[in-house]
Amino acid sequence: DEYIELLAIRDAAEYKAASGSGGLPDFIAAGGGIRYIVLQSDDLDGDIKAMRARGIDVSNAVEGRRVTPSGIELKWKAATLGANNALPLVFVQHLTALDERRRQVPGAGSHPNGVTVLDRAYIVTDNLDAAAALYAKVLGLPQPAIVKGTVIMSNMAVFQIGPHGLGVVQPYADGPAADALKRRGTGSFQSLYRTTSMGAAARWAAEHGLPPLPRGVRNTGEHAMLATPDVACGAYIGFVGPE
């Protein structure tokens, strides 16, 4: 049900006319990466109402549409957080049924690298306690206990949203999170995917010209490996699973 959306600016003048500034040109110029984590809702208007009741500054739902190259019309509505709690989150409710959306890419979800699901997305901060409290308020979830992440060398508060984790982290030593915080400041920096075979993921990467990916051991004892920003469009892309 989840996917990565890649964005590039085709026509700078057209983009500026359509969006004002939008911030995307600056984000790309700084090296790209993960700009937003998008959370799917089945009742966006209700979620907006609930967020506002918790004192969260959030926009109204705005409808959007596009037609794929194969002629499939996709519709959705989305909301963003306001300046009073500007976090790298966007909320979306798809108005086009999942089966119809899947028609645009036959066989989507069957990857030679063995990836089956987004395990976690990570956001780095320089004040974990304050950030975790704010994310709990925005999401309407209990504030998680802080755990130690041994691959990204960070203390982490992980919100469980269905089968996916949203990790808000603060580095305690040099590592991927500290690098992301130094390079780009607070914000989204990594997505971690569960694979049925770390060997398959490593072979697929090697066959497509990537150097050997750095490996580490999670606090769960599982092995993980990371594609680094220099080979992953400015982001950290992780894989976890059995050998």
MDAnalysis code that builds the backbone (N, CA, C; Angstrom):
import MDAnalysis as mda
import numpy as np

u = mda.Universe.empty(729, n_residues=243, atom_resindex=np.repeat(np.arange(243), 3), trajectory=True)
u.add_TopologyAttr("name", ["N", "CA", "C"] * 243)
u.add_TopologyAttr("resid", np.arange(1, 244))
u.add_TopologyAttr("resname", ["ASP", "GLU", "TYR", "ILE", "GLU", "LEU", "LEU", "ALA", "ILE", "ARG", "ASP", "ALA", "ALA", "GLU", "TYR", "LYS", "ALA", "ALA", "SER", "GLY", "SER", "GLY", "GLY", "LEU", "PRO", "ASP", "PHE", "ILE", "ALA", "ALA", "GLY", "GLY", "GLY", "ILE", "ARG", "TYR", "ILE", "VAL", "LEU", "GLN", "SER", "ASP", "ASP", "LEU", "ASP", "GLY", "ASP", "ILE", "LYS", "ALA", "MET", "ARG", "ALA", "ARG", "GLY", "ILE", "ASP", "VAL", "SER", "ASN", "ALA", "VAL", "GLU", "GLY", "ARG", "ARG", "VAL", "THR", "PRO", "SER", "GLY", "ILE", "GLU", "LEU", "LYS", "TRP", "LYS", "ALA", "ALA", "THR", "LEU", "GLY", "ALA", "ASN", "ASN", "ALA", "LEU", "PRO", "LEU", "VAL", "PHE", "VAL", "GLN", "HIS", "LEU", "THR", "ALA", "LEU", "ASP", "GLU", "ARG", "ARG", "ARG", "GLN", "VAL", "PRO", "GLY", "ALA", "GLY", "SER", "HIS", "PRO", "ASN", "GLY", "VAL", "THR", "VAL", "LEU", "ASP", "ARG", "ALA", "TYR", "ILE", "VAL", "THR", "ASP", "ASN", "LEU", "ASP", "ALA", "ALA", "ALA", "ALA", "LEU", "TYR", "ALA", "LYS", "VAL", "LEU", "GLY", "LEU", "PRO", "GLN", "PRO", "ALA", "ILE", "VAL", "LYS", "GLY", "THR", "VAL", "ILE", "MET", "SER", "ASN", "MET", "ALA", "VAL", "PHE", "GLN", "ILE", "GLY", "PRO", "HIS", "GLY", "LEU", "GLY", "VAL", "VAL", "GLN", "PRO", "TYR", "ALA", "ASP", "GLY", "PRO", "ALA", "ALA", "ASP", "ALA", "LEU", "LYS", "ARG", "ARG", "GLY", "THR", "GLY", "SER", "PHE", "GLN", "SER", "LEU", "TYR", "ARG", "THR", "THR", "SER", "MET", "GLY", "ALA", "ALA", "ALA", "ARG", "TRP", "ALA", "ALA", "GLU", "HIS", "GLY", "LEU", "PRO", "PRO", "LEU", "PRO", "ARG", "GLY", "VAL", "ARG", "ASN", "THR", "GLY", "GLU", "HIS", "ALA", "MET", "LEU", "ALA", "THR", "PRO", "ASP", "VAL", "ALA", "CYS", "GLY", "ALA", "TYR", "ILE", "GLY", "PHE", "VAL", "GLY", "PRO", "GLU"])
u.atoms.positions = np.array([
    [0.809, -1.213, 0.000],
    [0.000, 0.000, 0.000],
    [0.848, 1.271, 0.000],
    [2.155, 1.123, 0.268],
    [2.987, 2.321, 0.370],
    [3.906, 2.435, -0.851],
    [4.401, 3.625, -1.078],
    [5.229, 3.866, -2.261],
    [6.120, 5.070, -2.011],
    [7.122, 5.205, -2.852],
    [7.979, 6.395, -2.865],
    [7.564, 7.249, -4.045],
    [7.412, 8.527, -3.824],
    [7.120, 9.461, -4.909],
    [8.353, 10.311, -5.146],
    [8.911, 10.233, -6.358],
    [10.097, 10.996, -6.716],
    [9.676, 12.283, -7.418],
    [10.251, 13.388, -6.994],
    [9.901, 14.689, -7.566],
    [11.127, 15.353, -8.168],
    [10.962, 15.931, -9.346],
    [11.956, 16.792, -9.955],
    [11.218, 17.926, -10.645],
    [11.882, 19.057, -10.826],
    [11.252, 20.211, -11.480],
    [11.540, 20.146, -12.973],
    [10.492, 20.017, -13.761],
    [10.632, 19.950, -15.208],
    [10.831, 21.333, -15.816],
    [10.074, 22.314, -15.317],
    [10.100, 23.674, -15.850],
    [10.066, 24.637, -14.672],
    [11.176, 25.312, -14.405],
    [11.286, 26.159, -13.219],
    [10.264, 27.291, -13.227],
    [10.041, 27.913, -14.371],
    [9.087, 29.018, -14.462],
    [7.667, 28.529, -14.209],
    [7.328, 27.379, -14.779],
    [5.998, 26.801, -14.575],
    [5.787, 26.460, -13.101],
    [6.824, 25.881, -12.483],
    [6.730, 25.520, -11.068],
    [6.506, 26.758, -10.210],
    [7.291, 27.814, -10.471],
    [7.165, 29.032, -9.672],
    [5.789, 29.657, -9.833],
    [5.260, 29.648, -11.057],
    [3.939, 30.227, -11.299],
    [2.846, 29.433, -10.599],
    [3.043, 28.123, -10.506],
    [2.015, 27.266, -9.922],
    [2.062, 27.237, -8.401],
    [3.255, 27.391, -7.833],
    [3.388, 27.157, -6.402],
    [3.930, 28.332, -5.612],
    [4.243, 29.443, -6.267],
    [4.915, 30.532, -5.555],
    [6.362, 30.142, -5.351],
    [6.756, 29.879, -4.111],
    [8.121, 29.397, -3.867],
    [8.097, 27.891, -3.641],
    [7.343, 27.450, -2.630],
    [7.189, 26.015, -2.403],
    [8.360, 25.346, -1.743],
    [9.557, 25.889, -1.896],
    [10.726, 25.350, -1.221],
    [11.402, 24.187, -1.912],
    [10.762, 23.597, -2.937],
    [11.356, 22.429, -3.588],
    [12.674, 22.761, -4.286],
    [12.802, 23.893, -4.992],
    [14.102, 24.190, -5.629],
    [15.248, 24.243, -4.623],
    [15.013, 24.868, -3.472],
    [16.072, 24.934, -2.458],
    [16.396, 23.561, -1.915],
    [15.368, 22.727, -1.724],
    [15.581, 21.376, -1.200],
    [16.427, 20.562, -2.175],
    [16.115, 20.661, -3.455],
    [16.883, 19.933, -4.473],
    [18.311, 20.463, -4.540],
    [18.456, 21.796, -4.510],
    [19.788, 22.402, -4.601],
    [20.677, 21.988, -3.432],
    [20.063, 21.703, -2.271],
    [20.831, 21.301, -1.091],
    [21.175, 19.812, -1.105],
    [20.783, 19.098, -2.155],
    [21.176, 17.699, -2.269],
    [20.047, 16.706, -2.301],
    [18.802, 17.177, -2.219],
    [17.673, 16.250, -2.257],
    [17.540, 15.465, -0.966],
    [16.846, 14.347, -1.037],
    [16.617, 13.538, 0.152],
    [15.138, 13.257, 0.330],
    [14.739, 12.974, 1.563],
    [13.332, 12.703, 1.875],
    [12.720, 14.001, 2.394],
    [11.848, 14.588, 1.615],
    [11.304, 15.896, 1.989],
    [10.145, 15.764, 2.961],
    [9.219, 14.855, 2.668],
    [8.048, 14.660, 3.520],
    [7.792, 13.173, 3.731],
    [7.210, 12.861, 4.862],
    [6.617, 11.546, 5.105],
    [5.113, 11.738, 5.038],
    [4.460, 10.990, 4.178],
    [3.029, 11.157, 3.924],
    [2.277, 10.039, 4.628],
    [1.329, 10.421, 5.461],
    [0.532, 9.457, 6.222],
    [-0.853, 9.348, 5.599],
    [-1.288, 8.116, 5.366],
    [-2.571, 7.880, 4.716],
    [-3.700, 7.821, 5.745],
    [-4.801, 8.468, 5.407],
    [-5.983, 8.513, 6.262],
    [-7.170, 7.907, 5.519],
    [-8.102, 7.311, 6.271],
    [-9.354, 6.873, 5.655],
    [-10.495, 7.837, 5.974],
    [-10.180, 8.912, 6.717],
    [-11.166, 9.944, 7.042],
    [-10.410, 11.239, 7.331],
    [-9.930, 11.888, 6.283],
    [-9.059, 13.038, 6.463],
    [-9.785, 14.197, 7.131],
    [-11.015, 14.457, 6.752],
    [-11.759, 15.557, 7.375],
    [-11.917, 15.313, 8.878],
    [-12.208, 14.049, 9.254],
    [-12.315, 13.722, 10.670],
    [-10.992, 13.864, 11.389],
    [-9.893, 13.479, 10.732],
    [-8.571, 13.605, 11.352],
    [-8.187, 15.076, 11.526],
    [-8.525, 15.903, 10.553],
    [-8.255, 17.346, 10.674],
    [-9.019, 17.929, 11.859],
    [-10.288, 17.554, 11.967],
    [-11.106, 18.039, 13.084],
    [-10.503, 17.619, 14.417],
    [-10.040, 16.360, 14.499],
    [-9.454, 15.856, 15.742],
    [-8.136, 16.572, 16.057],
    [-7.317, 16.817, 15.035],
    [-6.064, 17.536, 15.259],
    [-6.322, 18.941, 15.770],
    [-7.286, 19.614, 15.173],
    [-7.597, 20.977, 15.611],
    [-8.113, 20.982, 17.043],
    [-8.839, 19.949, 17.420],
    [-9.326, 19.854, 18.800],
    [-8.171, 19.681, 19.778],
    [-7.043, 19.147, 19.297],
    [-5.852, 19.009, 20.140],
    [-4.948, 20.230, 20.059],
    [-5.411, 21.274, 19.348],
    [-4.643, 22.511, 19.250],
    [-3.623, 22.528, 18.141],
    [-3.756, 21.648, 17.163],
    [-2.797, 21.563, 16.069],
    [-3.213, 22.481, 14.919],
    [-2.252, 23.215, 14.403],
    [-2.450, 24.090, 13.244],
    [-2.329, 23.229, 11.988],
    [-3.452, 22.996, 11.296],
    [-3.458, 22.127, 10.115],
    [-4.407, 22.717, 9.085],
    [-4.064, 22.562, 7.822],
    [-4.862, 23.130, 6.736],
    [-6.150, 22.350, 6.533],
    [-7.047, 22.919, 5.744],
    [-8.195, 22.167, 5.256],
    [-7.710, 21.121, 4.249],
    [-8.538, 20.129, 3.986],
    [-8.214, 19.134, 2.963],
    [-8.408, 19.758, 1.579],
    [-7.413, 19.601, 0.736],
    [-7.453, 20.143, -0.627],
    [-7.441, 18.979, -1.609],
    [-8.394, 18.961, -2.527],
    [-8.471, 17.865, -3.485],
    [-7.468, 18.057, -4.614],
    [-6.943, 16.924, -5.106],
    [-6.016, 16.938, -6.221],
    [-6.308, 15.787, -7.163],
    [-5.761, 15.884, -8.353],
    [-5.938, 14.831, -9.350],
    [-4.793, 14.884, -10.340],
    [-4.530, 13.755, -10.955],
    [-3.613, 13.705, -12.084],
    [-3.975, 12.509, -12.946],
    [-3.542, 12.554, -14.180],
    [-3.764, 11.456, -15.111],
    [-2.415, 10.824, -15.410],
    [-2.318, 9.519, -15.211],
    [-1.054, 8.824, -15.438],
    [-0.772, 8.738, -16.944],
    [0.479, 8.443, -17.325],
    [0.781, 8.285, -18.754],
    [-0.075, 7.245, -19.450],
    [-0.579, 6.263, -18.693],
    [-1.437, 5.237, -19.295],
    [-2.905, 5.637, -19.310],
    [-3.217, 6.854, -18.818],
    [-4.581, 7.361, -18.899],
    [-5.452, 7.103, -17.695],
    [-4.887, 6.611, -16.599],
    [-5.664, 6.358, -15.383],
    [-5.753, 7.654, -14.577],
    [-6.962, 8.055, -14.209],
    [-7.142, 9.254, -13.394],
    [-7.053, 8.885, -11.919],
    [-6.185, 9.576, -11.206],
    [-6.006, 9.366, -9.779],
    [-6.489, 10.609, -9.037],
    [-7.274, 10.392, -7.981],
    [-7.809, 11.496, -7.193],
    [-7.477, 11.287, -5.718],
    [-7.263, 12.398, -5.019],
    [-6.960, 12.345, -3.582],
    [-7.298, 13.693, -2.963],
    [-7.215, 13.756, -1.641],
    [-7.222, 15.036, -0.960],
    [-6.141, 15.003, 0.104],
    [-5.538, 16.170, 0.365],
    [-4.375, 16.218, 1.239],
    [-4.446, 17.427, 2.147],
    [-3.743, 17.339, 3.278],
    [-3.656, 18.443, 4.236],
    [-2.219, 18.539, 4.736],
    [-1.810, 19.744, 5.074],
    [-0.467, 19.987, 5.583],
    [-0.542, 20.710, 6.920],
    [0.512, 20.586, 7.686],
    [0.587, 21.261, 8.981],
    [0.977, 22.713, 8.791],
    [0.491, 23.565, 9.707],
    [0.746, 24.996, 9.613],
    [2.055, 25.404, 10.260],
    [2.332, 26.703, 10.199],
    [3.606, 27.239, 10.677],
    [3.803, 27.044, 12.174],
    [2.723, 26.929, 12.930],
    [2.854, 26.784, 14.382],
    [3.392, 25.417, 14.803],
    [3.301, 24.433, 13.901],
    [3.885, 23.118, 14.170],
    [4.359, 22.509, 12.855],
    [5.287, 23.216, 12.240],
    [5.770, 22.824, 10.910],
    [6.651, 21.580, 11.017],
    [6.063, 20.430, 10.735],
    [6.765, 19.153, 10.760],
    [6.765, 18.570, 9.352],
    [7.705, 17.675, 9.043],
    [7.784, 17.114, 7.686],
    [6.759, 16.010, 7.438],
    [5.496, 16.315, 7.742],
    [4.407, 15.359, 7.554],
    [3.363, 15.951, 6.618],
    [2.781, 15.115, 5.793],
    [1.628, 15.451, 4.963],
    [0.606, 14.344, 5.179],
    [-0.667, 14.698, 5.151],
    [-1.738, 13.723, 5.346],
    [-2.533, 13.609, 4.053],
    [-2.824, 12.390, 3.624],
    [-3.522, 12.192, 2.359],
    [-4.620, 11.153, 2.533],
    [-5.719, 11.357, 1.821],
    [-6.764, 10.344, 1.695],
    [-6.965, 10.092, 0.213],
    [-6.723, 8.874, -0.210],
    [-6.905, 8.536, -1.619],
    [-8.394, 8.386, -1.911],
    [-8.845, 9.051, -2.957],
    [-10.240, 8.959, -3.386],
    [-10.402, 7.923, -4.494],
    [-9.282, 7.499, -5.071],
    [-9.286, 6.422, -6.060],
    [-8.990, 5.113, -5.335],
    [-9.772, 4.097, -5.605],
    [-9.620, 2.812, -4.917],
    [-8.238, 2.215, -5.155],
    [-7.739, 1.457, -4.172],
    [-6.401, 0.892, -4.240],
    [-6.220, 0.011, -5.477],
    [-7.189, -0.833, -5.784],
    [-7.062, -1.701, -6.957],
    [-6.901, -0.891, -8.229],
    [-7.608, 0.245, -8.316],
    [-7.503, 1.095, -9.490],
    [-6.126, 1.765, -9.534],
    [-5.629, 2.210, -8.383],
    [-4.301, 2.828, -8.349],
    [-3.219, 1.833, -8.745],
    [-3.396, 0.583, -8.333],
    [-2.399, -0.435, -8.659],
    [-2.348, -0.756, -10.150],
    [-3.405, -0.454, -10.880],
    [-3.421, -0.753, -12.314],
    [-2.360, 0.022, -13.072],
    [-1.887, 1.142, -12.489],
    [-0.897, 1.952, -13.211],
    [0.461, 1.253, -13.279],
    [0.723, 0.323, -12.350],
    [1.999, -0.407, -12.359],
    [1.698, -1.893, -12.132],
    [1.399, -2.649, -13.187],
    [1.115, -4.075, -13.024],
    [2.300, -4.773, -12.342],
    [1.997, -5.597, -11.351],
    [3.052, -6.315, -10.651],
    [3.742, -5.506, -9.574],
    [3.222, -4.329, -9.263],
    [3.840, -3.511, -8.214],
    [3.886, -4.286, -6.911],
    [4.987, -4.155, -6.202],
    [5.129, -4.847, -4.929],
    [5.921, -6.132, -5.021],
    [6.256, -6.564, -6.238],
    [7.078, -7.760, -6.410],
    [8.460, -7.318, -6.866],
    [9.401, -7.213, -5.911],
    [10.704, -6.640, -6.198],
    [11.807, -7.693, -6.163],
    [12.717, -7.679, -7.140],
    [13.839, -8.629, -7.120],
    [14.725, -8.488, -5.883],
    [14.703, -7.329, -5.231],
    [15.524, -7.160, -4.022],
    [14.846, -7.709, -2.763],
    [13.662, -8.310, -2.919],
    [12.992, -8.962, -1.800],
    [12.217, -8.048, -0.877],
    [12.183, -6.742, -1.177],
    [11.483, -5.807, -0.292],
    [9.985, -6.075, -0.318],
    [9.384, -6.103, 0.873],
    [7.955, -6.383, 0.982],
    [7.160, -5.246, 1.603],
    [7.775, -4.434, 2.476],
    [7.001, -3.430, 3.202],
    [7.946, -2.351, 3.752],
    [7.427, -1.144, 3.904],
    [8.142, -0.091, 4.618],
    [8.086, -0.412, 6.101],
    [9.235, -0.650, 6.699],
    [9.293, -0.993, 8.121],
    [9.212, 0.264, 8.974],
    [10.039, 1.270, 8.656],
    [10.046, 2.527, 9.399],
    [10.472, 3.682, 8.507],
    [10.034, 4.867, 8.879],
    [10.575, 6.113, 8.344],
    [11.107, 6.907, 9.531],
    [12.212, 7.607, 9.324],
    [12.891, 8.279, 10.425],
    [12.982, 9.782, 10.209],
    [12.816, 10.512, 11.321],
    [12.947, 11.965, 11.355],
    [13.968, 12.299, 12.437],
    [14.962, 13.130, 12.104],
    [15.990, 13.480, 13.070],
    [15.686, 14.838, 13.698],
    [15.999, 14.967, 14.981],
    [15.761, 16.199, 15.721],
    [16.932, 16.442, 16.662],
    [17.043, 17.662, 17.162],
    [18.087, 17.960, 18.142],
    [17.522, 18.048, 19.558],
    [16.213, 17.741, 19.721],
    [15.580, 17.750, 21.041],
    [14.501, 16.676, 21.051],
    [14.880, 15.467, 21.411],
    [13.979, 14.331, 21.262],
    [12.751, 14.432, 22.158],
    [12.926, 14.828, 23.407],
    [11.786, 14.880, 24.319],
    [10.709, 15.834, 23.809],
    [11.120, 17.032, 23.401],
    [10.155, 18.024, 22.914],
    [9.527, 17.573, 21.600],
    [10.339, 17.032, 20.704],
    [9.818, 16.602, 19.408],
    [8.848, 15.441, 19.565],
    [9.186, 14.461, 20.403],
    [8.300, 13.311, 20.593],
    [6.962, 13.746, 21.176],
    [6.992, 14.712, 22.085],
    [5.745, 15.208, 22.660],
    [4.887, 15.886, 21.597],
    [5.527, 16.652, 20.709],
    [4.780, 17.336, 19.653],
    [4.208, 16.339, 18.653],
    [5.003, 15.358, 18.244],
    [4.494, 14.355, 17.308],
    [3.347, 13.556, 17.934],
    [3.426, 13.268, 19.221],
    [2.337, 12.564, 19.890],
    [1.050, 13.382, 19.832],
    [1.182, 14.691, 20.016],
    [0.010, 15.565, 19.976],
    [-0.570, 15.642, 18.565],
    [0.300, 15.758, 17.574],
    [-0.167, 15.816, 16.184],
    [-0.854, 14.517, 15.788],
    [-0.241, 13.392, 16.140],
    [-0.756, 12.093, 15.713],
    [-1.885, 11.569, 16.582],
    [-2.058, 12.142, 17.771],
    [-3.075, 11.635, 18.682],
    [-2.727, 10.266, 19.225],
    [-1.417, 10.033, 19.443],
    [-0.937, 8.752, 19.939],
    [-0.166, 8.958, 21.237],
    [-0.060, 7.937, 22.071],
    [0.762, 8.066, 23.277],
    [2.221, 8.315, 22.911],
    [2.922, 9.059, 23.760],
    [4.343, 9.303, 23.514],
    [5.115, 8.031, 23.843],
    [5.896, 7.485, 22.879],
    [6.571, 6.207, 23.124],
    [7.740, 6.351, 24.090],
    [8.095, 5.229, 24.701],
    [9.320, 5.180, 25.489],
    [10.514, 5.344, 24.561],
    [11.590, 5.897, 25.083],
    [12.790, 6.104, 24.280],
    [13.643, 4.837, 24.308],
    [14.074, 4.402, 23.112],
    [14.933, 3.227, 22.980],
    [16.206, 3.628, 22.250],
    [17.196, 2.764, 22.293],
    [18.491, 3.065, 21.696],
    [18.609, 2.397, 20.342],
    [18.878, 3.186, 19.303],
    [19.100, 2.660, 17.965],
    [20.584, 2.502, 17.706],
    [21.010, 1.268, 17.389],
    [22.440, 0.998, 17.286],
    [22.995, 1.116, 15.870],
    [22.122, 1.162, 14.854],
    [22.596, 1.341, 13.481],
    [22.715, 2.815, 13.142],
    [21.696, 3.599, 13.507],
    [21.752, 5.034, 13.216],
    [22.312, 5.828, 14.394],
    [22.743, 5.108, 15.458],
    [23.438, 5.726, 16.599],
    [22.608, 6.855, 17.206],
    [21.370, 6.523, 17.551],
    [20.431, 7.531, 18.036],
    [19.544, 6.973, 19.124],
    [19.086, 7.858, 20.005],
    [17.957, 7.560, 20.863],
    [16.686, 7.795, 20.050],
    [15.683, 6.911, 20.217],
    [14.537, 6.919, 19.318],
    [13.223, 6.820, 20.083],
    [12.231, 7.578, 19.618],
    [10.838, 7.410, 20.031],
    [10.097, 6.930, 18.788],
    [9.612, 5.693, 18.800],
    [9.020, 5.098, 17.598],
    [7.510, 4.985, 17.767],
    [6.778, 5.731, 16.940],
    [5.322, 5.659, 16.910],
    [4.924, 4.537, 15.947],
    [4.079, 3.624, 16.409],
    [3.625, 2.538, 15.554],
    [2.309, 2.937, 14.904],
    [2.307, 3.001, 13.584],
    [1.123, 3.397, 12.817],
    [0.788, 2.239, 11.881],
    [-0.139, 1.391, 12.308],
    [-0.408, 0.174, 11.552],
    [0.848, -0.680, 11.534],
    [1.234, -1.202, 10.365],
    [2.433, -2.045, 10.297],
    [3.732, -1.253, 10.207],
    [3.642, 0.069, 10.228],
    [4.804, 0.910, 9.999],
    [5.205, 1.674, 11.262],
    [6.493, 1.922, 11.398],
    [6.985, 2.737, 12.495],
    [7.400, 4.109, 12.003],
    [7.110, 5.137, 12.788],
    [7.595, 6.486, 12.522],
    [8.559, 6.820, 13.654],
    [9.839, 6.834, 13.341],
    [10.861, 7.038, 14.357],
    [11.315, 8.481, 14.415],
    [11.194, 9.093, 15.590],
    [11.736, 10.433, 15.835],
    [13.003, 10.216, 16.651],
    [14.139, 10.693, 16.153],
    [15.419, 10.276, 16.730],
    [16.327, 11.475, 16.991],
    [17.222, 11.286, 17.969],
    [18.272, 12.261, 18.270],
    [19.588, 11.506, 18.401],
    [20.602, 11.876, 17.624],
    [21.860, 11.135, 17.676],
    [22.561, 11.266, 19.018],
    [23.196, 10.154, 19.444],
    [24.029, 10.181, 20.641],
    [25.507, 10.001, 20.288],
    [25.785, 9.716, 19.004],
    [27.163, 9.537, 18.542],
    [27.171, 9.741, 17.035],
    [28.373, 9.817, 16.463],
    [28.476, 9.956, 15.015],
    [27.826, 8.767, 14.327],
    [27.128, 9.045, 13.237],
    [26.437, 8.011, 12.489],
    [25.492, 8.653, 11.493],
    [24.602, 7.875, 10.880],
    [23.705, 8.416, 9.860],
    [22.845, 9.579, 10.344],
    [22.261, 9.468, 11.543],
    [21.388, 10.544, 12.025],
    [22.183, 11.813, 12.295],
    [23.366, 11.673, 12.903],
    [24.209, 12.841, 13.170],
    [24.638, 13.497, 11.870],
    [24.948, 12.673, 10.864],
    [25.318, 13.210, 9.554],
    [24.163, 13.986, 8.942],
    [22.948, 13.406, 8.996],
    [21.771, 14.074, 8.427],
    [21.483, 15.390, 9.139],
    [21.600, 15.384, 10.470],
    [21.333, 16.598, 11.244],
    [22.339, 17.691, 10.902],
    [23.591, 17.303, 10.718],
    [24.635, 18.279, 10.386],
    [24.450, 18.830, 8.982],
    [24.097, 17.959, 8.041],
    [23.989, 18.380, 6.645],
    [22.730, 19.181, 6.367],
    [21.589, 18.742, 6.926],
    [20.307, 19.302, 6.510],
    [19.474, 19.872, 7.650],
    [19.917, 19.676, 8.883],
    [19.101, 20.102, 10.012],
    [18.009, 19.093, 10.304],
    [17.062, 19.479, 11.148],
    [16.001, 18.554, 11.529],
    [15.118, 18.216, 10.336],
    [14.609, 16.989, 10.316],
    [13.711, 16.589, 9.240],
    [13.837, 15.118, 8.894],
    [13.086, 14.691, 7.892],
    [13.089, 13.294, 7.438],
    [14.439, 12.964, 6.819],
    [14.938, 11.752, 7.071],
    [16.238, 11.443, 6.470],
    [16.402, 9.984, 6.064],
    [15.570, 9.072, 6.566],
    [15.768, 7.665, 6.223],
    [14.449, 6.925, 6.117],
    [14.391, 5.991, 5.160],
    [13.320, 4.997, 5.142],
    [13.962, 3.618, 5.203],
    [13.341, 2.728, 5.967],
    [13.873, 1.386, 6.208],
    [12.870, 0.361, 5.705],
    [13.330, -0.535, 4.828],
    [12.450, -1.503, 4.191],
    [12.769, -2.925, 4.648],
    [11.718, -3.687, 4.879],
    [11.897, -5.086, 5.263],
    [11.970, -5.922, 3.998],
    [12.993, -6.793, 3.946],
    [13.199, -7.651, 2.790],
    [13.171, -9.107, 3.220],
    [12.789, -9.976, 2.300],
    [12.797, -11.408, 2.585],
    [14.203, -11.982, 2.488],
    [15.151, -11.188, 1.930],
    [16.519, -11.680, 1.757],
    [17.486, -10.516, 1.658],
    [18.329, -10.348, 2.681],
    [19.359, -9.313, 2.616],
    [20.327, -9.603, 1.468],
    [20.570, -10.887, 1.214],
    [21.444, -11.247, 0.101],
    [20.876, -10.788, -1.224],
    [19.561, -10.965, -1.419],
    [18.926, -10.523, -2.660],
    [19.007, -9.006, -2.799],
    [18.788, -8.292, -1.689],
    [18.868, -6.833, -1.731],
    [20.280, -6.377, -2.072],
    [21.293, -7.033, -1.479],
    [22.688, -6.670, -1.753],
    [23.055, -6.984, -3.201],
    [22.616, -8.138, -3.710],
    [22.933, -8.506, -5.096],
    [22.281, -7.546, -6.084],
    [21.022, -7.191, -5.823],
    [20.316, -6.274, -6.718],
    [21.031, -4.926, -6.766],
    [21.469, -4.433, -5.599],
    [22.183, -3.164, -5.550],
    [23.500, -3.264, -6.316],
    [24.239, -4.346, -6.100],
    [25.532, -4.515, -6.770],
    [25.357, -4.621, -8.283],
    [24.322, -5.342, -8.711],
    [24.079, -5.504, -10.151],
    [23.736, -4.179, -10.823],
    [23.296, -3.206, -10.037],
    [22.940, -1.902, -10.594],
    [23.978, -0.831, -10.267],
    [25.197, -1.280, -9.961],
    [26.314, -0.362, -9.888],
    [26.582, 0.270, -8.541],
    [25.846, -0.124, -7.490],
    [26.115, 0.459, -6.176],
    [27.300, -0.239, -5.526],
    [28.074, 0.500, -4.752],
    [29.149, -0.135, -3.993],
    [28.543, -0.984, -2.874],
    [29.338, -1.849, -2.227],
    [28.822, -2.622, -1.099],
    [28.217, -1.695, -0.041],
    [27.017, -2.016, 0.442],
    [26.323, -1.137, 1.383],
    [26.788, -1.408, 2.806],
    [27.035, -0.338, 3.602],
    [27.454, -0.528, 4.989],
    [26.405, -1.321, 5.770],
    [26.867, -2.157, 6.701],
    [25.974, -3.002, 7.499],
    [26.123, -2.701, 8.985],
    [25.070, -3.026, 9.726],
    [25.087, -2.874, 11.174],
    [24.106, -3.841, 11.799],
    [24.053, -3.856, 13.121],
    [23.151, -4.744, 13.851],
    [22.188, -3.878, 14.662],
    [20.890, -4.095, 14.488],
    [19.874, -3.329, 15.195],
    [19.802, -3.741, 16.659],
    [19.090, -2.932, 17.434],
    [18.912, -3.293, 18.849],
    [18.054, -4.547, 19.017],
    [17.392, -4.981, 17.939],
    [16.615, -6.222, 17.957],
    [17.484, -7.444, 17.655],
    [18.750, -7.204, 17.282],
    [19.631, -8.285, 16.880],
    [19.611, -8.558, 15.389],
    [18.699, -7.926, 14.653],
    [18.625, -8.117, 13.205],
    [19.740, -7.349, 12.506],
    [20.165, -7.887, 11.377],
    [21.155, -7.196, 10.562],
    [20.447, -6.221, 9.620],
    [21.085, -5.087, 9.408],
    [20.541, -4.074, 8.506],
    [21.672, -3.529, 7.657],
    [21.332, -2.991, 6.496],
    [22.321, -2.298, 5.680],
    [21.713, -1.019, 5.140],
    [22.579, -0.056, 4.841],
    [22.126, 1.278, 4.474],
    [22.753, 1.733, 3.165],
    [21.917, 2.160, 2.232],
    [22.404, 2.934, 1.095],
    [22.548, 4.378, 1.576],
    [23.686, 4.969, 1.341],
    [24.011, 6.289, 1.871],
    [23.589, 7.390, 0.910],
    [23.507, 8.633, 1.390],
    [22.983, 9.720, 0.562],
    [23.701, 9.918, -0.770],
    [24.992, 9.609, -0.824],
    [25.730, 9.827, -2.076],
    [25.280, 8.888, -3.182],
    [24.641, 7.768, -2.840],
    [24.154, 6.837, -3.861],
    [22.638, 6.706, -3.841],
    [21.957, 7.449, -2.958],
    [20.501, 7.292, -2.802],
    [19.786, 8.636, -2.836],
    [20.208, 9.505, -3.740],
    [19.488, 10.768, -3.993],
    [19.355, 11.631, -2.740],
    [20.377, 11.626, -1.896],
    [20.369, 12.491, -0.726],
    [19.733, 11.896, 0.509],
    [19.245, 10.656, 0.426],
    [18.571, 10.013, 1.558],
    [19.368, 8.811, 2.041],
    [19.064, 8.351, 3.241],
    [19.491, 7.042, 3.697],
    [18.343, 6.072, 3.425],
    [18.645, 4.972, 2.726],
    [17.649, 3.949, 2.433],
    [18.154, 2.649, 3.042],
    [17.429, 2.121, 4.012],
    [17.871, 0.944, 4.736],
    [17.100, -0.318, 4.365],
    [17.738, -1.454, 4.625],
    [17.119, -2.757, 4.413],
    [17.358, -3.605, 5.658],
    [16.356, -4.366, 6.062],
    [16.483, -5.246, 7.214],
    [15.765, -6.555, 6.905],
    [16.342, -7.651, 7.380],
    [15.703, -8.939, 7.148],
    [16.698, -10.067, 7.283],
    [16.274, -11.293, 7.001],
    [17.163, -12.449, 7.109],
    [18.169, -12.478, 5.971],
    [19.273, -13.172, 6.209],
    [20.289, -13.296, 5.167],
    [19.757, -14.126, 4.001],
])
